[in-house]
Amino acid sequence: MSGRVTDCKVATWQLGKNARFSLVDDHGEFYCNKKKYRIPVSIFSLNRFEKLSGIRAGIRTHKPKAPFETFYQFFTNGLI
């Protein structure tokens, strides 16, 4: 989840904006443009954040190759 939030923070900073993020139960909450949004952790992503907030940063994320879902998993398995 921290990597996905970082993607969103970078996207907002690139545009000179800011958003505040928190984890509440099984939802990621964020405050942006004076509005509060909730997204289930299982589907939280930069794409979903951009659609809900209306922010379009135009950046793409880089993902690790299968079977890893995060770079943390990739690193902890000693593949780098």
mmCIF file as gemmi writes it, N, C-alpha and C atoms, coordinates in Angstrom:
data_model
loop_
_atom_site.group_PDB
_atom_site.id
_atom_site.type_symbol
_atom_site.label_atom_id
_atom_site.label_alt_id
_atom_site.label_comp_id
_atom_site.label_asym_id
_atom_site.label_entity_id
_atom_site.label_seq_id
_atom_site.pdbx_PDB_ins_code
_atom_site.Cartn_x
_atom_site.Cartn_y
_atom_site.Cartn_z
_atom_site.occupancy
_atom_site.B_iso_or_equiv
_atom_site.pdbx_formal_charge
_atom_site.auth_seq_id
_atom_site.auth_asym_id
_atom_site.pdbx_PDB_model_num
ATOM 1 N N . MET Axp A 1 ? 0.821 -1.188 0 1 0 ? 1 A 1
ATOM 2 C CA . MET Axp A 1 ? 0 0 0 1 0 ? 1 A 1
ATOM 3 C C . MET Axp A 1 ? 0.87 1.259 0 1 0 ? 1 A 1
ATOM 4 N N . SER Axp A 2 ? 1.995 1.208 0.699 1 0 ? 2 A 1
ATOM 5 C CA . SER Axp A 2 ? 2.834 2.413 0.781 1 0 ? 2 A 1
ATOM 6 C C . SER Axp A 2 ? 3.366 2.819 -0.588 1 0 ? 2 A 1
ATOM 7 N N . GLY Axp A 3 ? 3.672 1.857 -1.439 1 0 ? 3 A 1
ATOM 8 C CA . GLY Axp A 3 ? 4.149 2.17 -2.783 1 0 ? 3 A 1
ATOM 9 C C . GLY Axp A 3 ? 3.073 2.826 -3.63 1 0 ? 3 A 1
ATOM 10 N N . ARG Axp A 4 ? 1.839 2.372 -3.473 1 0 ? 4 A 1
ATOM 11 C CA . ARG Axp A 4 ? 0.735 2.954 -4.247 1 0 ? 4 A 1
ATOM 12 C C . ARG Axp A 4 ? 0.433 4.374 -3.788 1 0 ? 4 A 1
ATOM 13 N N . VAL Axp A 5 ? 0.523 4.604 -2.476 1 0 ? 5 A 1
ATOM 14 C CA . VAL Axp A 5 ? 0.328 5.964 -1.957 1 0 ? 5 A 1
ATOM 15 C C . VAL Axp A 5 ? 1.457 6.872 -2.44 1 0 ? 5 A 1
ATOM 16 N N . THR Axp A 6 ? 2.674 6.351 -2.462 1 0 ? 6 A 1
ATOM 17 C CA . THR Axp A 6 ? 3.812 7.137 -2.954 1 0 ? 6 A 1
ATOM 18 C C . THR Axp A 6 ? 3.594 7.544 -4.407 1 0 ? 6 A 1
ATOM 19 N N . ASP Axp A 7 ? 3.091 6.647 -5.229 1 0 ? 7 A 1
ATOM 20 C CA . ASP Axp A 7 ? 2.774 6.994 -6.619 1 0 ? 7 A 1
ATOM 21 C C . ASP Axp A 7 ? 1.817 8.183 -6.672 1 0 ? 7 A 1
ATOM 22 N N . CYS Axp A 8 ? 0.802 8.155 -5.822 1 0 ? 8 A 1
ATOM 23 C CA . CYS Axp A 8 ? -0.189 9.24 -5.798 1 0 ? 8 A 1
ATOM 24 C C . CYS Axp A 8 ? 0.423 10.542 -5.3 1 0 ? 8 A 1
ATOM 25 N N . LYS Axp A 9 ? 1.267 10.454 -4.268 1 0 ? 9 A 1
ATOM 26 C CA . LYS Axp A 9 ? 1.918 11.666 -3.746 1 0 ? 9 A 1
ATOM 27 C C . LYS Axp A 9 ? 2.813 12.3 -4.802 1 0 ? 9 A 1
ATOM 28 N N . VAL Axp A 10 ? 3.593 11.501 -5.501 1 0 ? 10 A 1
ATOM 29 C CA . VAL Axp A 10 ? 4.471 12.022 -6.556 1 0 ? 10 A 1
ATOM 30 C C . VAL Axp A 10 ? 3.633 12.694 -7.644 1 0 ? 10 A 1
ATOM 31 N N . ALA Axp A 11 ? 2.517 12.08 -8.005 1 0 ? 11 A 1
ATOM 32 C CA . ALA Axp A 11 ? 1.647 12.651 -9.036 1 0 ? 11 A 1
ATOM 33 C C . ALA Axp A 11 ? 1.119 14.022 -8.614 1 0 ? 11 A 1
ATOM 34 N N . THR Axp A 12 ? 0.713 14.155 -7.362 1 0 ? 12 A 1
ATOM 35 C CA . THR Axp A 12 ? 0.191 15.452 -6.908 1 0 ? 12 A 1
ATOM 36 C C . THR Axp A 12 ? 1.302 16.48 -6.797 1 0 ? 12 A 1
ATOM 37 N N . TRP Axp A 13 ? 2.46 16.087 -6.283 1 0 ? 13 A 1
ATOM 38 C CA . TRP Axp A 13 ? 3.581 17.033 -6.15 1 0 ? 13 A 1
ATOM 39 C C . TRP Axp A 13 ? 4.035 17.536 -7.51 1 0 ? 13 A 1
ATOM 40 N N . GLN Axp A 14 ? 4.022 16.66 -8.502 1 0 ? 14 A 1
ATOM 41 C CA . GLN Axp A 14 ? 4.436 17.047 -9.847 1 0 ? 14 A 1
ATOM 42 C C . GLN Axp A 14 ? 3.566 18.192 -10.379 1 0 ? 14 A 1
ATOM 43 N N . LEU Axp A 15 ? 2.316 18.228 -9.946 1 0 ? 15 A 1
ATOM 44 C CA . LEU Axp A 15 ? 1.389 19.268 -10.393 1 0 ? 15 A 1
ATOM 45 C C . LEU Axp A 15 ? 1.306 20.442 -9.42 1 0 ? 15 A 1
ATOM 46 N N . GLY Axp A 16 ? 2.15 20.41 -8.375 1 0 ? 16 A 1
ATOM 47 C CA . GLY Axp A 16 ? 2.133 21.488 -7.388 1 0 ? 16 A 1
ATOM 48 C C . GLY Axp A 16 ? 0.941 21.431 -6.453 1 0 ? 16 A 1
ATOM 49 N N . LYS Axp A 17 ? 0.349 20.257 -6.302 1 0 ? 17 A 1
ATOM 50 C CA . LYS Axp A 17 ? -0.799 20.066 -5.41 1 0 ? 17 A 1
ATOM 51 C C . LYS Axp A 17 ? -0.379 19.165 -4.262 1 0 ? 17 A 1
ATOM 52 N N . ASN Axp A 18 ? -1.295 18.985 -3.326 1 0 ? 18 A 1
ATOM 53 C CA . ASN Axp A 18 ? -1.002 18.112 -2.203 1 0 ? 18 A 1
ATOM 54 C C . ASN Axp A 18 ? -2.251 17.312 -1.859 1 0 ? 18 A 1
ATOM 55 N N . ALA Axp A 19 ? -2.058 16.141 -1.328 1 0 ? 19 A 1
ATOM 56 C CA . ALA Axp A 19 ? -3.146 15.296 -0.85 1 0 ? 19 A 1
ATOM 57 C C . ALA Axp A 19 ? -2.666 14.618 0.425 1 0 ? 19 A 1
ATOM 58 N N . ARG Axp A 20 ? -3.582 14.388 1.33 1 0 ? 20 A 1
ATOM 59 C CA . ARG Axp A 20 ? -3.261 13.729 2.601 1 0 ? 20 A 1
ATOM 60 C C . ARG Axp A 20 ? -3.887 12.335 2.579 1 0 ? 20 A 1
ATOM 61 N N . PHE Axp A 21 ? -3.104 11.335 2.956 1 0 ? 21 A 1
ATOM 62 C CA . PHE Axp A 21 ? -3.546 9.943 2.89 1 0 ? 21 A 1
ATOM 63 C C . PHE Axp A 21 ? -3.532 9.306 4.273 1 0 ? 21 A 1
ATOM 64 N N . SER Axp A 22 ? -4.475 8.4 4.507 1 0 ? 22 A 1
ATOM 65 C CA . SER Axp A 22 ? -4.481 7.618 5.744 1 0 ? 22 A 1
ATOM 66 C C . SER Axp A 22 ? -5.128 6.265 5.456 1 0 ? 22 A 1
ATOM 67 N N . LEU Axp A 23 ? -4.867 5.333 6.349 1 0 ? 23 A 1
ATOM 68 C CA . LEU Axp A 23 ? -5.424 3.989 6.24 1 0 ? 23 A 1
ATOM 69 C C . LEU Axp A 23 ? -6.456 3.827 7.344 1 0 ? 23 A 1
ATOM 70 N N . VAL Axp A 24 ? -7.688 3.551 6.973 1 0 ? 24 A 1
ATOM 71 C CA . VAL Axp A 24 ? -8.776 3.38 7.933 1 0 ? 24 A 1
ATOM 72 C C . VAL Axp A 24 ? -9.437 2.039 7.644 1 0 ? 24 A 1
ATOM 73 N N . ASP Axp A 25 ? -9.266 1.118 8.6 1 0 ? 25 A 1
ATOM 74 C CA . ASP Axp A 25 ? -9.764 -0.246 8.424 1 0 ? 25 A 1
ATOM 75 C C . ASP Axp A 25 ? -9.19 -0.83 7.128 1 0 ? 25 A 1
ATOM 76 N N . ASP Axp A 26 ? -10.029 -1.237 6.217 1 0 ? 26 A 1
ATOM 77 C CA . ASP Axp A 26 ? -9.532 -1.817 4.964 1 0 ? 26 A 1
ATOM 78 C C . ASP Axp A 26 ? -9.716 -0.851 3.789 1 0 ? 26 A 1
ATOM 79 N N . HIS Axp A 27 ? -9.673 0.439 4.112 1 0 ? 27 A 1
ATOM 80 C CA . HIS Axp A 27 ? -9.817 1.476 3.087 1 0 ? 27 A 1
ATOM 81 C C . HIS Axp A 27 ? -8.675 2.474 3.161 1 0 ? 27 A 1
ATOM 82 N N . GLY Axp A 28 ? -8.259 2.932 2.009 1 0 ? 28 A 1
ATOM 83 C CA . GLY Axp A 28 ? -7.344 4.056 1.942 1 0 ? 28 A 1
ATOM 84 C C . GLY Axp A 28 ? -8.193 5.309 1.818 1 0 ? 28 A 1
ATOM 85 N N . GLU Axp A 29 ? -7.949 6.282 2.681 1 0 ? 29 A 1
ATOM 86 C CA . GLU Axp A 29 ? -8.668 7.548 2.604 1 0 ? 29 A 1
ATOM 87 C C . GLU Axp A 29 ? -7.713 8.624 2.143 1 0 ? 29 A 1
ATOM 88 N N . PHE Axp A 30 ? -8.213 9.532 1.341 1 0 ? 30 A 1
ATOM 89 C CA . PHE Axp A 30 ? -7.387 10.672 0.981 1 0 ? 30 A 1
ATOM 90 C C . PHE Axp A 30 ? -8.234 11.924 0.891 1 0 ? 30 A 1
ATOM 91 N N . TYR Axp A 31 ? -7.584 13.029 1.226 1 0 ? 31 A 1
ATOM 92 C CA . TYR Axp A 31 ? -8.208 14.34 1.184 1 0 ? 31 A 1
ATOM 93 C C . TYR Axp A 31 ? -7.503 15.135 0.105 1 0 ? 31 A 1
ATOM 94 N N . CYS Axp A 32 ? -8.268 15.602 -0.851 1 0 ? 32 A 1
ATOM 95 C CA . CYS Axp A 32 ? -7.699 16.328 -1.981 1 0 ? 32 A 1
ATOM 96 C C . CYS Axp A 32 ? -8.744 17.324 -2.474 1 0 ? 32 A 1
ATOM 97 N N . ASN Axp A 33 ? -8.307 18.54 -2.756 1 0 ? 33 A 1
ATOM 98 C CA . ASN Axp A 33 ? -9.227 19.584 -3.234 1 0 ? 33 A 1
ATOM 99 C C . ASN Axp A 33 ? -10.429 19.763 -2.31 1 0 ? 33 A 1
ATOM 100 N N . LYS Axp A 34 ? -10.16 19.723 -0.995 1 0 ? 34 A 1
ATOM 101 C CA . LYS Axp A 34 ? -11.178 19.932 0.045 1 0 ? 34 A 1
ATOM 102 C C . LYS Axp A 34 ? -12.27 18.867 0.062 1 0 ? 34 A 1
ATOM 103 N N . LYS Axp A 35 ? -11.969 17.692 -0.486 1 0 ? 35 A 1
ATOM 104 C CA . LYS Axp A 35 ? -12.92 16.581 -0.476 1 0 ? 35 A 1
ATOM 105 C C . LYS Axp A 35 ? -12.255 15.339 0.097 1 0 ? 35 A 1
ATOM 106 N N . LYS Axp A 36 ? -13.077 14.481 0.693 1 0 ? 36 A 1
ATOM 107 C CA . LYS Axp A 36 ? -12.59 13.228 1.275 1 0 ? 36 A 1
ATOM 108 C C . LYS Axp A 36 ? -13.058 12.069 0.395 1 0 ? 36 A 1
ATOM 109 N N . TYR Axp A 37 ? -12.144 11.141 0.128 1 0 ? 37 A 1
ATOM 110 C CA . TYR Axp A 37 ? -12.435 9.973 -0.703 1 0 ? 37 A 1
ATOM 111 C C . TYR Axp A 37 ? -12.007 8.711 0.039 1 0 ? 37 A 1
ATOM 112 N N . ARG Axp A 38 ? -12.696 7.606 -0.231 1 0 ? 38 A 1
ATOM 113 C CA . ARG Axp A 38 ? -12.34 6.3 0.341 1 0 ? 38 A 1
ATOM 114 C C . ARG Axp A 38 ? -12.265 5.272 -0.782 1 0 ? 38 A 1
ATOM 115 N N . ILE Axp A 39 ? -11.188 4.501 -0.768 1 0 ? 39 A 1
ATOM 116 C CA . ILE Axp A 39 ? -11.012 3.444 -1.765 1 0 ? 39 A 1
ATOM 117 C C . ILE Axp A 39 ? -10.611 2.172 -1.017 1 0 ? 39 A 1
ATOM 118 N N . PRO Axp A 40 ? -11.265 1.039 -1.274 1 0 ? 40 A 1
ATOM 119 C CA . PRO Axp A 40 ? -10.829 -0.212 -0.652 1 0 ? 40 A 1
ATOM 120 C C . PRO Axp A 40 ? -9.362 -0.491 -0.992 1 0 ? 40 A 1
ATOM 121 N N . VAL Axp A 41 ? -8.617 -0.957 -0.005 1 0 ? 41 A 1
ATOM 122 C CA . VAL Axp A 41 ? -7.189 -1.225 -0.185 1 0 ? 41 A 1
ATOM 123 C C . VAL Axp A 41 ? -6.951 -2.168 -1.358 1 0 ? 41 A 1
ATOM 124 N N . SER Axp A 42 ? -7.823 -3.133 -1.536 1 0 ? 42 A 1
ATOM 125 C CA . SER Axp A 42 ? -7.628 -4.137 -2.59 1 0 ? 42 A 1
ATOM 126 C C . SER Axp A 42 ? -7.639 -3.544 -3.997 1 0 ? 42 A 1
ATOM 127 N N . ILE Axp A 43 ? -8.247 -2.375 -4.183 1 0 ? 43 A 1
ATOM 128 C CA . ILE Axp A 43 ? -8.299 -1.772 -5.521 1 0 ? 43 A 1
ATOM 129 C C . ILE Axp A 43 ? -7.659 -0.383 -5.558 1 0 ? 43 A 1
ATOM 130 N N . PHE Axp A 44 ? -6.955 -0.011 -4.485 1 0 ? 44 A 1
ATOM 131 C CA . PHE Axp A 44 ? -6.312 1.308 -4.444 1 0 ? 44 A 1
ATOM 132 C C . PHE Axp A 44 ? -5.17 1.346 -5.456 1 0 ? 44 A 1
ATOM 133 N N . SER Axp A 45 ? -5.162 2.383 -6.3 1 0 ? 45 A 1
ATOM 134 C CA . SER Axp A 45 ? -4.111 2.528 -7.307 1 0 ? 45 A 1
ATOM 135 C C . SER Axp A 45 ? -4.016 3.987 -7.731 1 0 ? 45 A 1
ATOM 136 N N . LEU Axp A 46 ? -2.946 4.318 -8.427 1 0 ? 46 A 1
ATOM 137 C CA . LEU Axp A 46 ? -2.792 5.663 -8.977 1 0 ? 46 A 1
ATOM 138 C C . LEU Axp A 46 ? -3.933 5.956 -9.946 1 0 ? 46 A 1
ATOM 139 N N . ASN Axp A 47 ? -4.284 4.992 -10.762 1 0 ? 47 A 1
ATOM 140 C CA . ASN Axp A 47 ? -5.365 5.181 -11.728 1 0 ? 47 A 1
ATOM 141 C C . ASN Axp A 47 ? -6.684 5.507 -11.03 1 0 ? 47 A 1
ATOM 142 N N . ARG Axp A 48 ? -7.014 4.745 -10.006 1 0 ? 48 A 1
ATOM 143 C CA . ARG Axp A 48 ? -8.269 4.969 -9.273 1 0 ? 48 A 1
ATOM 144 C C . ARG Axp A 48 ? -8.23 6.327 -8.572 1 0 ? 48 A 1
ATOM 145 N N . PHE Axp A 49 ? -7.082 6.671 -7.971 1 0 ? 49 A 1
ATOM 146 C CA . PHE Axp A 49 ? -6.907 7.974 -7.324 1 0 ? 49 A 1
ATOM 147 C C . PHE Axp A 49 ? -7.146 9.109 -8.322 1 0 ? 49 A 1
ATOM 148 N N . GLU Axp A 50 ? -6.551 8.993 -9.506 1 0 ? 50 A 1
ATOM 149 C CA . GLU Axp A 50 ? -6.702 10.043 -10.515 1 0 ? 50 A 1
ATOM 150 C C . GLU Axp A 50 ? -8.154 10.175 -10.976 1 0 ? 50 A 1
ATOM 151 N N . LYS Axp A 51 ? -8.828 9.062 -11.154 1 0 ? 51 A 1
ATOM 152 C CA . LYS Axp A 51 ? -10.229 9.11 -11.593 1 0 ? 51 A 1
ATOM 153 C C . LYS Axp A 51 ? -11.125 9.777 -10.554 1 0 ? 51 A 1
ATOM 154 N N . LEU Axp A 52 ? -10.933 9.438 -9.285 1 0 ? 52 A 1
ATOM 155 C CA . LEU Axp A 52 ? -11.774 10.017 -8.242 1 0 ? 52 A 1
ATOM 156 C C . LEU Axp A 52 ? -11.464 11.486 -7.982 1 0 ? 52 A 1
ATOM 157 N N . SER Axp A 53 ? -10.194 11.824 -7.934 1 0 ? 53 A 1
ATOM 158 C CA . SER Axp A 53 ? -9.797 13.187 -7.568 1 0 ? 53 A 1
ATOM 159 C C . SER Axp A 53 ? -9.859 14.164 -8.736 1 0 ? 53 A 1
ATOM 160 N N . GLY Axp A 54 ? -9.848 13.64 -9.95 1 0 ? 54 A 1
ATOM 161 C CA . GLY Axp A 54 ? -9.827 14.51 -11.121 1 0 ? 54 A 1
ATOM 162 C C . GLY Axp A 54 ? -8.438 14.997 -11.48 1 0 ? 54 A 1
ATOM 163 N N . ILE Axp A 55 ? -7.428 14.514 -10.765 1 0 ? 55 A 1
ATOM 164 C CA . ILE Axp A 55 ? -6.04 14.888 -11.035 1 0 ? 55 A 1
ATOM 165 C C . ILE Axp A 55 ? -5.492 13.973 -12.126 1 0 ? 55 A 1
ATOM 166 N N . ARG Axp A 56 ? -4.929 14.559 -13.157 1 0 ? 56 A 1
ATOM 167 C CA . ARG Axp A 56 ? -4.328 13.779 -14.238 1 0 ? 56 A 1
ATOM 168 C C . ARG Axp A 56 ? -2.872 14.192 -14.377 1 0 ? 56 A 1
ATOM 169 N N . ALA Axp A 57 ? -1.989 13.419 -13.782 1 0 ? 57 A 1
ATOM 170 C CA . ALA Axp A 57 ? -0.568 13.763 -13.786 1 0 ? 57 A 1
ATOM 171 C C . ALA Axp A 57 ? 0.135 13.284 -15.051 1 0 ? 57 A 1
ATOM 172 N N . GLY Axp A 58 ? -0.425 12.289 -15.711 1 0 ? 58 A 1
ATOM 173 C CA . GLY Axp A 58 ? 0.184 11.788 -16.934 1 0 ? 58 A 1
ATOM 174 C C . GLY Axp A 58 ? 1.448 10.979 -16.71 1 0 ? 58 A 1
ATOM 175 N N . ILE Axp A 59 ? 1.595 10.399 -15.5 1 0 ? 59 A 1
ATOM 176 C CA . ILE Axp A 59 ? 2.764 9.559 -15.244 1 0 ? 59 A 1
ATOM 177 C C . ILE Axp A 59 ? 2.342 8.096 -15.278 1 0 ? 59 A 1
ATOM 178 N N . ARG Axp A 60 ? 3.3 7.245 -15.569 1 0 ? 60 A 1
ATOM 179 C CA . ARG Axp A 60 ? 3.062 5.808 -15.574 1 0 ? 60 A 1
ATOM 180 C C . ARG Axp A 60 ? 3.923 5.175 -14.498 1 0 ? 60 A 1
ATOM 181 N N . THR Axp A 61 ? 3.395 4.148 -13.887 1 0 ? 61 A 1
ATOM 182 C CA . THR Axp A 61 ? 4.155 3.444 -12.863 1 0 ? 61 A 1
ATOM 183 C C . THR Axp A 61 ? 4.9 2.277 -13.494 1 0 ? 61 A 1
ATOM 184 N N . HIS Axp A 62 ? 5.991 1.894 -12.868 1 0 ? 62 A 1
ATOM 185 C CA . HIS Axp A 62 ? 6.782 0.752 -13.312 1 0 ? 62 A 1
ATOM 186 C C . HIS Axp A 62 ? 6.51 -0.385 -12.34 1 0 ? 62 A 1
ATOM 187 N N . LYS Axp A 63 ? 6.151 -1.538 -12.84 1 0 ? 63 A 1
ATOM 188 C CA . LYS Axp A 63 ? 5.782 -2.661 -11.987 1 0 ? 63 A 1
ATOM 189 C C . LYS Axp A 63 ? 6.797 -3.796 -12.127 1 0 ? 63 A 1
ATOM 190 N N . PRO Axp A 64 ? 6.989 -4.575 -11.041 1 0 ? 64 A 1
ATOM 191 C CA . PRO Axp A 64 ? 7.902 -5.719 -11.125 1 0 ? 64 A 1
ATOM 192 C C . PRO Axp A 64 ? 7.281 -6.843 -11.958 1 0 ? 64 A 1
ATOM 193 N N . LYS Axp A 65 ? 8.123 -7.715 -12.45 1 0 ? 65 A 1
ATOM 194 C CA . LYS Axp A 65 ? 7.644 -8.846 -13.244 1 0 ? 65 A 1
ATOM 195 C C . LYS Axp A 65 ? 7.03 -9.907 -12.341 1 0 ? 65 A 1
ATOM 196 N N . ALA Axp A 66 ? 6.113 -10.677 -12.897 1 0 ? 66 A 1
ATOM 197 C CA . ALA Axp A 66 ? 5.455 -11.763 -12.176 1 0 ? 66 A 1
ATOM 198 C C . ALA Axp A 66 ? 6.508 -12.736 -11.666 1 0 ? 66 A 1
ATOM 199 N N . PRO Axp A 67 ? 6.329 -13.361 -10.554 1 0 ? 67 A 1
ATOM 200 C CA . PRO Axp A 67 ? 5.112 -13.46 -9.761 1 0 ? 67 A 1
ATOM 201 C C . PRO Axp A 67 ? 4.995 -12.388 -8.679 1 0 ? 67 A 1
ATOM 202 N N . PHE Axp A 68 ? 5.817 -11.367 -8.712 1 0 ? 68 A 1
ATOM 203 C CA . PHE Axp A 68 ? 5.84 -10.373 -7.644 1 0 ? 68 A 1
ATOM 204 C C . PHE Axp A 68 ? 4.849 -9.246 -7.9 1 0 ? 68 A 1
ATOM 205 N N . GLU Axp A 69 ? 4.15 -8.863 -6.828 1 0 ? 69 A 1
ATOM 206 C CA . GLU Axp A 69 ? 3.194 -7.766 -6.934 1 0 ? 69 A 1
ATOM 207 C C . GLU Axp A 69 ? 3.819 -6.435 -6.55 1 0 ? 69 A 1
ATOM 208 N N . THR Axp A 70 ? 4.899 -6.47 -5.771 1 0 ? 70 A 1
ATOM 209 C CA . THR Axp A 70 ? 5.562 -5.239 -5.337 1 0 ? 70 A 1
ATOM 210 C C . THR Axp A 70 ? 7.071 -5.398 -5.475 1 0 ? 70 A 1
ATOM 211 N N . PHE Axp A 71 ? 7.756 -4.257 -5.56 1 0 ? 71 A 1
ATOM 212 C CA . PHE Axp A 71 ? 9.212 -4.314 -5.601 1 0 ? 71 A 1
ATOM 213 C C . PHE Axp A 71 ? 9.77 -4.768 -4.254 1 0 ? 71 A 1
ATOM 214 N N . TYR Axp A 72 ? 9.05 -4.526 -3.169 1 0 ? 72 A 1
ATOM 215 C CA . TYR Axp A 72 ? 9.482 -5.016 -1.859 1 0 ? 72 A 1
ATOM 216 C C . TYR Axp A 72 ? 9.599 -6.543 -1.887 1 0 ? 72 A 1
ATOM 217 N N . GLN Axp A 73 ? 8.591 -7.226 -2.424 1 0 ? 73 A 1
ATOM 218 C CA . GLN Axp A 73 ? 8.648 -8.685 -2.544 1 0 ? 73 A 1
ATOM 219 C C . GLN Axp A 73 ? 9.828 -9.099 -3.416 1 0 ? 73 A 1
ATOM 220 N N . PHE Axp A 74 ? 10.052 -8.376 -4.474 1 0 ? 74 A 1
ATOM 221 C CA . PHE Axp A 74 ? 11.149 -8.647 -5.395 1 0 ? 74 A 1
ATOM 222 C C . PHE Axp A 74 ? 12.492 -8.543 -4.675 1 0 ? 74 A 1
ATOM 223 N N . PHE Axp A 75 ? 12.677 -7.455 -3.907 1 0 ? 75 A 1
ATOM 224 C CA . PHE Axp A 75 ? 13.937 -7.225 -3.191 1 0 ? 75 A 1
ATOM 225 C C . PHE Axp A 75 ? 14.16 -8.241 -2.08 1 0 ? 75 A 1
ATOM 226 N N . THR Axp A 76 ? 13.107 -8.584 -1.33 1 0 ? 76 A 1
ATOM 227 C CA . THR Axp A 76 ? 13.269 -9.506 -0.209 1 0 ? 76 A 1
ATOM 228 C C . THR Axp A 76 ? 13.537 -10.936 -0.659 1 0 ? 76 A 1
ATOM 229 N N . ASN Axp A 77 ? 13.301 -11.23 -1.906 1 0 ? 77 A 1
ATOM 230 C CA . ASN Axp A 77 ? 13.611 -12.554 -2.438 1 0 ? 77 A 1
ATOM 231 C C . ASN Axp A 77 ? 15.003 -12.606 -3.05 1 0 ? 77 A 1
ATOM 232 N N . GLY Axp A 78 ? 15.789 -11.559 -2.842 1 0 ? 78 A 1
ATOM 233 C CA . GLY Axp A 78 ? 17.18 -11.539 -3.263 1 0 ? 78 A 1
ATOM 234 C C . GLY Axp A 78 ? 17.408 -11.551 -4.759 1 0 ? 78 A 1
ATOM 235 N N . LEU Axp A 79 ? 16.49 -10.995 -5.501 1 0 ? 79 A 1
ATOM 236 C CA . LEU Axp A 79 ? 16.625 -11.024 -6.949 1 0 ? 79 A 1
ATOM 237 C C . LEU Axp A 79 ? 17.352 -9.806 -7.507 1 0 ? 79 A 1
ATOM 238 N N . ILE Axp A 80 ? 17.743 -8.915 -6.652 1 0 ? 80 A 1
ATOM 239 C CA . ILE Axp A 80 ? 18.565 -7.769 -7.101 1 0 ? 80 A 1
ATOM 240 C C . ILE Axp A 80 ? 19.802 -7.732 -6.254 1 0 ? 80 A 1
